[in-house]
Amino acid sequence: TAVRTGAPVGDAKIDALVTFTRAVVLNKGFVPETAVAAFLAAGYSKAQLLEVVGHVGLKVLANYTHALTGAPLDEAFQPQQWGAPELEVA
């Protein structure tokens, strides 16, 4: 819930991961050097930086697939279901 609302998680390293991931998404990969430096300074590696990019890509793929197919959410994940605000589609 904290990640979705933007509130700090309470663990500095996890907060750095959340902040960096949000920067990747919001900037469509064009992350400012200061954000990269903060991520690395929090104890993450360059390999982990690329892992974040990979996970963001997988999430985008899954979201687009769901949007196009309307596939139902697996029952096991129902408790974590999130409802996005309605979007206008061009």
Biopython code that builds the backbone (N, CA, C, O; Angstrom):
import numpy as np
from Bio.PDB.StructureBuilder import StructureBuilder

atoms = [
    (1, "THR", "N", (0.825, -1.193, 0.000)),
    (1, "THR", "CA", (0.000, 0.000, 0.000)),
    (1, "THR", "C", (0.866, 1.253, 0.000)),
    (1, "THR", "O", (0.556, 2.216, -0.702)),
    (2, "ALA", "N", (1.945, 1.255, 0.776)),
    (2, "ALA", "CA", (2.815, 2.432, 0.829)),
    (2, "ALA", "C", (3.378, 2.754, -0.548)),
    (2, "ALA", "O", (3.459, 3.921, -0.931)),
    (3, "VAL", "N", (3.764, 1.731, -1.288)),
    (3, "VAL", "CA", (4.341, 1.959, -2.613)),
    (3, "VAL", "C", (3.308, 2.610, -3.528)),
    (3, "VAL", "O", (3.630, 3.545, -4.260)),
    (4, "ARG", "N", (2.084, 2.128, -3.491)),
    (4, "ARG", "CA", (1.035, 2.684, -4.355)),
    (4, "ARG", "C", (0.681, 4.116, -3.992)),
    (4, "ARG", "O", (0.339, 4.911, -4.867)),
    (5, "THR", "N", (0.759, 4.451, -2.718)),
    (5, "THR", "CA", (0.384, 5.804, -2.291)),
    (5, "THR", "C", (1.552, 6.777, -2.341)),
    (5, "THR", "O", (1.353, 7.987, -2.238)),
    (6, "GLY", "N", (2.765, 6.265, -2.497)),
    (6, "GLY", "CA", (3.936, 7.130, -2.522)),
    (6, "GLY", "C", (4.524, 7.388, -1.153)),
    (6, "GLY", "O", (5.468, 8.166, -1.017)),
    (7, "ALA", "N", (3.975, 6.744, -0.135)),
    (7, "ALA", "CA", (4.491, 6.915, 1.225)),
    (7, "ALA", "C", (5.779, 6.107, 1.393)),
    (7, "ALA", "O", (5.950, 5.079, 0.738)),
    (8, "PRO", "N", (6.677, 6.555, 2.255)),
    (8, "PRO", "CA", (7.894, 5.777, 2.506)),
    (8, "PRO", "C", (7.552, 4.414, 3.099)),
    (8, "PRO", "O", (6.606, 4.273, 3.873)),
    (9, "VAL", "N", (8.334, 3.429, 2.720)),
    (9, "VAL", "CA", (8.139, 2.077, 3.232)),
    (9, "VAL", "C", (8.711, 1.968, 4.642)),
    (9, "VAL", "O", (8.204, 1.217, 5.475)),
    (10, "GLY", "N", (9.769, 2.723, 4.894)),
    (10, "GLY", "CA", (10.385, 2.699, 6.213)),
    (10, "GLY", "C", (11.745, 2.032, 6.228)),
    (10, "GLY", "O", (12.419, 2.013, 7.258)),
    (11, "ASP", "N", (12.150, 1.489, 5.100)),
    (11, "ASP", "CA", (13.469, 0.884, 4.948)),
    (11, "ASP", "C", (14.171, 1.686, 3.853)),
    (11, "ASP", "O", (13.695, 1.736, 2.718)),
    (12, "ALA", "N", (15.294, 2.309, 4.185)),
    (12, "ALA", "CA", (15.958, 3.223, 3.255)),
    (12, "ALA", "C", (16.314, 2.557, 1.924)),
    (12, "ALA", "O", (16.185, 3.172, 0.865)),
    (13, "LYS", "N", (16.757, 1.313, 1.979)),
    (13, "LYS", "CA", (17.148, 0.640, 0.739)),
    (13, "LYS", "C", (15.922, 0.342, -0.127)),
    (13, "LYS", "O", (15.962, 0.522, -1.344)),
    (14, "ILE", "N", (14.846, -0.107, 0.492)),
    (14, "ILE", "CA", (13.615, -0.372, -0.261)),
    (14, "ILE", "C", (13.042, 0.934, -0.800)),
    (14, "ILE", "O", (12.562, 0.984, -1.932)),
    (15, "ASP", "N", (13.090, 1.986, 0.004)),
    (15, "ASP", "CA", (12.613, 3.289, -0.470)),
    (15, "ASP", "C", (13.407, 3.755, -1.693)),
    (15, "ASP", "O", (12.840, 4.339, -2.616)),
    (16, "ALA", "N", (14.714, 3.497, -1.700)),
    (16, "ALA", "CA", (15.540, 3.861, -2.859)),
    (16, "ALA", "C", (15.123, 3.058, -4.091)),
    (16, "ALA", "O", (15.101, 3.585, -5.203)),
    (17, "LEU", "N", (14.796, 1.797, -3.891)),
    (17, "LEU", "CA", (14.328, 0.953, -4.994)),
    (17, "LEU", "C", (13.007, 1.477, -5.551)),
    (17, "LEU", "O", (12.830, 1.569, -6.766)),
    (18, "VAL", "N", (12.093, 1.815, -4.668)),
    (18, "VAL", "CA", (10.790, 2.341, -5.089)),
    (18, "VAL", "C", (10.968, 3.661, -5.835)),
    (18, "VAL", "O", (10.365, 3.871, -6.888)),
    (19, "THR", "N", (11.788, 4.540, -5.293)),
    (19, "THR", "CA", (12.023, 5.843, -5.922)),
    (19, "THR", "C", (12.640, 5.678, -7.305)),
    (19, "THR", "O", (12.230, 6.344, -8.256)),
    (20, "PHE", "N", (13.623, 4.792, -7.416)),
    (20, "PHE", "CA", (14.270, 4.573, -8.704)),
    (20, "PHE", "C", (13.289, 3.962, -9.709)),
    (20, "PHE", "O", (13.231, 4.386, -10.863)),
    (21, "THR", "N", (12.531, 2.978, -9.267)),
    (21, "THR", "CA", (11.562, 2.336, -10.160)),
    (21, "THR", "C", (10.544, 3.352, -10.655)),
    (21, "THR", "O", (10.198, 3.369, -11.836)),
    (22, "ARG", "N", (10.071, 4.189, -9.760)),
    (22, "ARG", "CA", (9.121, 5.233, -10.147)),
    (22, "ARG", "C", (9.762, 6.178, -11.172)),
    (22, "ARG", "O", (9.098, 6.606, -12.115)),
    (23, "ALA", "N", (11.039, 6.504, -10.994)),
    (23, "ALA", "CA", (11.740, 7.377, -11.941)),
    (23, "ALA", "C", (11.853, 6.716, -13.313)),
    (23, "ALA", "O", (11.710, 7.383, -14.338)),
    (24, "VAL", "N", (12.108, 5.412, -13.336)),
    (24, "VAL", "CA", (12.183, 4.684, -14.609)),
    (24, "VAL", "C", (10.849, 4.778, -15.341)),
    (24, "VAL", "O", (10.805, 5.066, -16.537)),
    (25, "VAL", "N", (9.766, 4.534, -14.615)),
    (25, "VAL", "CA", (8.440, 4.532, -15.228)),
    (25, "VAL", "C", (8.041, 5.939, -15.677)),
    (25, "VAL", "O", (7.639, 6.135, -16.824)),
    (26, "LEU", "N", (8.149, 6.904, -14.788)),
    (26, "LEU", "CA", (7.690, 8.262, -15.104)),
    (26, "LEU", "C", (8.503, 8.928, -16.202)),
    (26, "LEU", "O", (7.982, 9.745, -16.961)),
    (27, "ASN", "N", (9.789, 8.574, -16.284)),
    (27, "ASN", "CA", (10.665, 9.185, -17.291)),
    (27, "ASN", "C", (10.867, 8.300, -18.513)),
    (27, "ASN", "O", (11.693, 8.591, -19.378)),
    (28, "LYS", "N", (10.097, 7.209, -18.571)),
    (28, "LYS", "CA", (10.156, 6.280, -19.709)),
    (28, "LYS", "C", (11.583, 5.845, -20.016)),
    (28, "LYS", "O", (11.987, 5.745, -21.174)),
    (29, "GLY", "N", (12.336, 5.588, -18.948)),
    (29, "GLY", "CA", (13.694, 5.097, -19.093)),
    (29, "GLY", "C", (14.764, 6.172, -19.099)),
    (29, "GLY", "O", (15.941, 5.869, -18.907)),
    (30, "PHE", "N", (14.381, 7.417, -19.315)),
    (30, "PHE", "CA", (15.348, 8.515, -19.325)),
    (30, "PHE", "C", (15.519, 9.036, -17.899)),
    (30, "PHE", "O", (15.093, 10.143, -17.569)),
    (31, "VAL", "N", (16.148, 8.217, -17.068)),
    (31, "VAL", "CA", (16.282, 8.501, -15.646)),
    (31, "VAL", "C", (17.426, 9.487, -15.422)),
    (31, "VAL", "O", (18.517, 9.299, -15.961)),
    (32, "PRO", "N", (17.191, 10.532, -14.635)),
    (32, "PRO", "CA", (18.273, 11.474, -14.341)),
    (32, "PRO", "C", (19.449, 10.777, -13.648)),
    (32, "PRO", "O", (19.261, 9.840, -12.872)),
    (33, "GLU", "N", (20.643, 11.243, -13.938)),
    (33, "GLU", "CA", (21.847, 10.666, -13.324)),
    (33, "GLU", "C", (21.779, 10.711, -11.804)),
    (33, "GLU", "O", (22.312, 9.827, -11.133)),
    (34, "THR", "N", (21.130, 11.727, -11.259)),
    (34, "THR", "CA", (21.018, 11.817, -9.797)),
    (34, "THR", "C", (20.215, 10.645, -9.238)),
    (34, "THR", "O", (20.517, 10.146, -8.153)),
    (35, "ALA", "N", (19.195, 10.204, -9.973)),
    (35, "ALA", "CA", (18.389, 9.063, -9.529)),
    (35, "ALA", "C", (19.197, 7.772, -9.620)),
    (35, "ALA", "O", (19.106, 6.915, -8.742)),
    (36, "VAL", "N", (19.984, 7.636, -10.682)),
    (36, "VAL", "CA", (20.849, 6.460, -10.818)),
    (36, "VAL", "C", (21.872, 6.446, -9.689)),
    (36, "VAL", "O", (22.100, 5.409, -9.067)),
    (37, "ALA", "N", (22.484, 7.589, -9.427)),
    (37, "ALA", "CA", (23.496, 7.683, -8.372)),
    (37, "ALA", "C", (22.899, 7.348, -7.005)),
    (37, "ALA", "O", (23.535, 6.663, -6.204)),
    (38, "ALA", "N", (21.690, 7.822, -6.736)),
    (38, "ALA", "CA", (21.044, 7.540, -5.450)),
    (38, "ALA", "C", (20.742, 6.053, -5.313)),
    (38, "ALA", "O", (20.887, 5.486, -4.230)),
    (39, "PHE", "N", (20.327, 5.424, -6.400)),
    (39, "PHE", "CA", (20.038, 3.988, -6.402)),
    (39, "PHE", "C", (21.311, 3.199, -6.100)),
    (39, "PHE", "O", (21.304, 2.291, -5.268)),
    (40, "LEU", "N", (22.390, 3.548, -6.773)),
    (40, "LEU", "CA", (23.662, 2.856, -6.554)),
    (40, "LEU", "C", (24.206, 3.138, -5.154)),
    (40, "LEU", "O", (24.764, 2.245, -4.516)),
    (41, "ALA", "N", (24.048, 4.363, -4.675)),
    (41, "ALA", "CA", (24.525, 4.728, -3.336)),
    (41, "ALA", "C", (23.763, 3.990, -2.240)),
    (41, "ALA", "O", (24.277, 3.811, -1.136)),
    (42, "ALA", "N", (22.541, 3.563, -2.541)),
    (42, "ALA", "CA", (21.737, 2.828, -1.559)),
    (42, "ALA", "C", (22.209, 1.383, -1.410)),
    (42, "ALA", "O", (21.715, 0.644, -0.559)),
    (43, "GLY", "N", (23.175, 0.987, -2.250)),
    (43, "GLY", "CA", (23.721, -0.358, -2.127)),
    (43, "GLY", "C", (23.340, -1.300, -3.252)),
    (43, "GLY", "O", (23.643, -2.492, -3.196)),
    (44, "TYR", "N", (22.681, -0.778, -4.268)),
    (44, "TYR", "CA", (22.320, -1.609, -5.412)),
    (44, "TYR", "C", (23.434, -1.565, -6.450)),
    (44, "TYR", "O", (24.254, -0.647, -6.453)),
    (45, "SER", "N", (23.457, -2.554, -7.324)),
    (45, "SER", "CA", (24.479, -2.640, -8.363)),
    (45, "SER", "C", (23.906, -2.212, -9.712)),
    (45, "SER", "O", (22.699, -2.024, -9.862)),
    (46, "LYS", "N", (24.799, -2.064, -10.685)),
    (46, "LYS", "CA", (24.347, -1.747, -12.040)),
    (46, "LYS", "C", (23.529, -2.897, -12.618)),
    (46, "LYS", "O", (22.602, -2.670, -13.396)),
    (47, "ALA", "N", (23.866, -4.127, -12.244)),
    (47, "ALA", "CA", (23.079, -5.278, -12.700)),
    (47, "ALA", "C", (21.656, -5.190, -12.145)),
    (47, "ALA", "O", (20.694, -5.499, -12.848)),
    (48, "GLN", "N", (21.526, -4.773, -10.898)),
    (48, "GLN", "CA", (20.196, -4.639, -10.300)),
    (48, "GLN", "C", (19.422, -3.491, -10.935)),
    (48, "GLN", "O", (18.194, -3.535, -11.008)),
    (49, "LEU", "N", (20.124, -2.474, -11.389)),
    (49, "LEU", "CA", (19.493, -1.387, -12.122)),
    (49, "LEU", "C", (18.816, -1.954, -13.374)),
    (49, "LEU", "O", (17.683, -1.594, -13.693)),
    (50, "LEU", "N", (19.519, -2.838, -14.072)),
    (50, "LEU", "CA", (18.945, -3.454, -15.271)),
    (50, "LEU", "C", (17.811, -4.416, -14.923)),
    (50, "LEU", "O", (16.880, -4.585, -15.710)),
    (51, "GLU", "N", (17.881, -5.042, -13.756)),
    (51, "GLU", "CA", (16.775, -5.898, -13.317)),
    (51, "GLU", "C", (15.501, -5.082, -13.151)),
    (51, "GLU", "O", (14.415, -5.533, -13.516)),
    (52, "VAL", "N", (15.634, -3.885, -12.604)),
    (52, "VAL", "CA", (14.467, -3.009, -12.451)),
    (52, "VAL", "C", (13.854, -2.732, -13.819)),
    (52, "VAL", "O", (12.638, -2.818, -13.987)),
    (53, "VAL", "N", (14.689, -2.402, -14.785)),
    (53, "VAL", "CA", (14.197, -2.126, -16.138)),
    (53, "VAL", "C", (13.483, -3.354, -16.705)),
    (53, "VAL", "O", (12.427, -3.231, -17.325)),
    (54, "GLY", "N", (14.054, -4.520, -16.493)),
    (54, "GLY", "CA", (13.427, -5.753, -16.968)),
    (54, "GLY", "C", (12.073, -5.996, -16.333)),
    (54, "GLY", "O", (11.128, -6.395, -17.013)),
    (55, "HIS", "N", (11.973, -5.759, -15.038)),
    (55, "HIS", "CA", (10.698, -5.964, -14.347)),
    (55, "HIS", "C", (9.651, -4.940, -14.779)),
    (55, "HIS", "O", (8.470, -5.265, -14.898)),
    (56, "VAL", "N", (10.083, -3.719, -15.010)),
    (56, "VAL", "CA", (9.149, -2.705, -15.511)),
    (56, "VAL", "C", (8.626, -3.142, -16.881)),
    (56, "VAL", "O", (7.431, -3.042, -17.158)),
    (57, "GLY", "N", (9.524, -3.624, -17.727)),
    (57, "GLY", "CA", (9.115, -4.090, -19.052)),
    (57, "GLY", "C", (8.126, -5.242, -18.984)),
    (57, "GLY", "O", (7.153, -5.274, -19.737)),
    (58, "LEU", "N", (8.369, -6.185, -18.085)),
    (58, "LEU", "CA", (7.443, -7.308, -17.926)),
    (58, "LEU", "C", (6.079, -6.839, -17.436)),
    (58, "LEU", "O", (5.045, -7.351, -17.866)),
    (59, "LYS", "N", (6.085, -5.869, -16.539)),
    (59, "LYS", "CA", (4.822, -5.351, -16.011)),
    (59, "LYS", "C", (4.033, -4.636, -17.105)),
    (59, "LYS", "O", (2.814, -4.777, -17.192)),
    (60, "VAL", "N", (4.732, -3.873, -17.933)),
    (60, "VAL", "CA", (4.062, -3.196, -19.046)),
    (60, "VAL", "C", (3.454, -4.232, -19.996)),
    (60, "VAL", "O", (2.306, -4.094, -20.418)),
    (61, "LEU", "N", (4.219, -5.255, -20.324)),
    (61, "LEU", "CA", (3.726, -6.308, -21.206)),
    (61, "LEU", "C", (2.486, -6.981, -20.619)),
    (61, "LEU", "O", (1.503, -7.203, -21.326)),
    (62, "ALA", "N", (2.532, -7.303, -19.336)),
    (62, "ALA", "CA", (1.385, -7.940, -18.682)),
    (62, "ALA", "C", (0.172, -7.013, -18.664)),
    (62, "ALA", "O", (-0.950, -7.450, -18.920)),
    (63, "ASN", "N", (0.396, -5.741, -18.364)),
    (63, "ASN", "CA", (-0.716, -4.785, -18.325)),
    (63, "ASN", "C", (-1.352, -4.605, -19.698)),
    (63, "ASN", "O", (-2.577, -4.570, -19.814)),
    (64, "TYR", "N", (-0.536, -4.491, -20.730)),
    (64, "TYR", "CA", (-1.071, -4.318, -22.081)),
    (64, "TYR", "C", (-1.830, -5.562, -22.518)),
    (64, "TYR", "O", (-2.890, -5.468, -23.136)),
    (65, "THR", "N", (-1.283, -6.725, -22.194)),
    (65, "THR", "CA", (-1.951, -7.975, -22.545)),
    (65, "THR", "C", (-3.313, -8.055, -21.876)),
    (65, "THR", "O", (-4.304, -8.423, -22.506)),
    (66, "HIS", "N", (-3.354, -7.710, -20.600)),
    (66, "HIS", "CA", (-4.632, -7.728, -19.884)),
    (66, "HIS", "C", (-5.605, -6.719, -20.491)),
    (66, "HIS", "O", (-6.786, -7.018, -20.671)),
    (67, "ALA", "N", (-5.108, -5.534, -20.801)),
    (67, "ALA", "CA", (-5.979, -4.498, -21.361)),
    (67, "ALA", "C", (-6.581, -4.932, -22.692)),
    (67, "ALA", "O", (-7.739, -4.631, -22.984)),
    (68, "LEU", "N", (-5.800, -5.633, -23.490)),
    (68, "LEU", "CA", (-6.278, -6.058, -24.809)),
    (68, "LEU", "C", (-7.166, -7.294, -24.759)),
    (68, "LEU", "O", (-8.060, -7.453, -25.591)),
    (69, "THR", "N", (-6.924, -8.167, -23.787)),
    (69, "THR", "CA", (-7.656, -9.436, -23.752)),
    (69, "THR", "C", (-8.740, -9.489, -22.686)),
    (69, "THR", "O", (-9.683, -10.273, -22.793)),
    (70, "GLY", "N", (-8.608, -8.655, -21.653)),
    (70, "GLY", "CA", (-9.570, -8.706, -20.555)),
    (70, "GLY", "C", (-9.474, -9.993, -19.758)),
    (70, "GLY", "O", (-10.433, -10.397, -19.101)),
    (71, "ALA", "N", (-8.315, -10.636, -19.815)),
    (71, "ALA", "CA", (-8.132, -11.896, -19.084)),
    (71, "ALA", "C", (-8.396, -11.670, -17.596)),
    (71, "ALA", "O", (-7.933, -10.680, -17.029)),
    (72, "PRO", "N", (-9.133, -12.576, -16.965)),
    (72, "PRO", "CA", (-9.433, -12.400, -15.542)),
    (72, "PRO", "C", (-8.193, -12.609, -14.669)),
    (72, "PRO", "O", (-7.278, -13.349, -15.028)),
    (73, "LEU", "N", (-8.187, -11.955, -13.542)),
    (73, "LEU", "CA", (-7.107, -12.098, -12.575)),
    (73, "LEU", "C", (-7.220, -13.463, -11.905)),
    (73, "LEU", "O", (-8.310, -13.881, -11.515)),
    (74, "ASP", "N", (-6.095, -14.151, -11.774)),
    (74, "ASP", "CA", (-6.104, -15.446, -11.099)),
    (74, "ASP", "C", (-6.664, -15.293, -9.689)),
    (74, "ASP", "O", (-6.419, -14.293, -9.014)),
    (75, "GLU", "N", (-7.406, -16.283, -9.264)),
    (75, "GLU", "CA", (-8.042, -16.251, -7.945)),
    (75, "GLU", "C", (-7.026, -16.020, -6.827)),
    (75, "GLU", "O", (-7.326, -15.331, -5.852)),
    (76, "ALA", "N", (-5.839, -16.585, -6.958)),
    (76, "ALA", "CA", (-4.813, -16.443, -5.918)),
    (76, "ALA", "C", (-4.404, -14.989, -5.712)),
    (76, "ALA", "O", (-3.937, -14.625, -4.632)),
    (77, "PHE", "N", (-4.576, -14.150, -6.741)),
    (77, "PHE", "CA", (-4.159, -12.753, -6.653)),
    (77, "PHE", "C", (-5.320, -11.796, -6.373)),
    (77, "PHE", "O", (-5.106, -10.587, -6.281)),
    (78, "GLN", "N", (-6.516, -12.302, -6.239)),
    (78, "GLN", "CA", (-7.684, -11.458, -5.997)),
    (78, "GLN", "C", (-7.521, -10.530, -4.786)),
    (78, "GLN", "O", (-7.929, -9.371, -4.862)),
    (79, "PRO", "N", (-6.936, -10.998, -3.668)),
    (79, "PRO", "CA", (-6.799, -10.101, -2.511)),
    (79, "PRO", "C", (-5.931, -8.863, -2.780)),
    (79, "PRO", "O", (-6.080, -7.849, -2.097)),
    (80, "GLN", "N", (-5.032, -8.935, -3.762)),
    (80, "GLN", "CA", (-4.160, -7.796, -4.071)),
    (80, "GLN", "C", (-4.666, -6.980, -5.256)),
    (80, "GLN", "O", (-3.977, -6.073, -5.723)),
    (81, "GLN", "N", (-5.860, -7.293, -5.745)),
    (81, "GLN", "CA", (-6.366, -6.600, -6.926)),
    (81, "GLN", "C", (-6.451, -5.100, -6.681)),
    (81, "GLN", "O", (-6.859, -4.642, -5.614)),
    (82, "TRP", "N", (-6.057, -4.362, -7.692)),
    (82, "TRP", "CA", (-6.056, -2.904, -7.624)),
    (82, "TRP", "C", (-6.913, -2.380, -8.756)),
    (82, "TRP", "O", (-6.844, -2.883, -9.878)),
    (83, "GLY", "N", (-7.704, -1.391, -8.474)),
    (83, "GLY", "CA", (-8.537, -0.795, -9.505)),
    (83, "GLY", "C", (-7.971, 0.542, -9.941)),
    (83, "GLY", "O", (-7.940, 1.498, -9.166)),
    (84, "ALA", "N", (-7.527, 0.603, -11.173)),
    (84, "ALA", "CA", (-6.993, 1.851, -11.717)),
    (84, "ALA", "C", (-8.135, 2.812, -12.001)),
    (84, "ALA", "O", (-9.255, 2.388, -12.284)),
    (85, "PRO", "N", (-7.851, 4.104, -11.926)),
    (85, "PRO", "CA", (-8.884, 5.069, -12.303)),
    (85, "PRO", "C", (-9.226, 4.895, -13.783)),
    (85, "PRO", "O", (-8.388, 4.464, -14.575)),
    (86, "GLU", "N", (-10.431, 5.226, -14.136)),
    (86, "GLU", "CA", (-10.850, 5.116, -15.532)),
    (86, "GLU", "C", (-10.007, 6.044, -16.398)),
    (86, "GLU", "O", (-9.757, 7.194, -16.036)),
    (87, "LEU", "N", (-9.577, 5.534, -17.536)),
    (87, "LEU", "CA", (-8.766, 6.317, -18.460)),
    (87, "LEU", "C", (-9.548, 6.567, -19.733)),
    (87, "LEU", "O", (-10.316, 5.717, -20.184)),
    (88, "GLU", "N", (-9.347, 7.733, -20.303)),
    (88, "GLU", "CA", (-9.946, 8.012, -21.601)),
    (88, "GLU", "C", (-9.034, 7.435, -22.663)),
    (88, "GLU", "O", (-7.824, 7.659, -22.644)),
    (89, "VAL", "N", (-9.608, 6.702, -23.575)),
    (89, "VAL", "CA", (-8.835, 6.096, -24.650)),
    (89, "VAL", "C", (-9.087, 6.882, -25.923)),
    (89, "VAL", "O", (-10.230, 7.149, -26.293)),
    (90, "ALA", "N", (-8.007, 7.246, -26.584)),
    (90, "ALA", "CA", (-8.119, 8.045, -27.813)),
    (90, "ALA", "C", (-8.674, 7.221, -28.944)),
    (90, "ALA", "O", (-8.838, 7.728, -30.054)),
]
sb = StructureBuilder()
sb.init_structure("model")
sb.init_model(0)
sb.init_chain("A")
sb.init_seg("    ")
for serial, (resi, resn, name, xyz) in enumerate(atoms, 1):
    if name == "N":
        sb.init_residue(resn, " ", resi, " ")
    sb.init_atom(name, np.array(xyz, "f"), 0.0, 1.0, " ", f" {name:<3s}", serial, name[0])
structure = sb.get_structure()
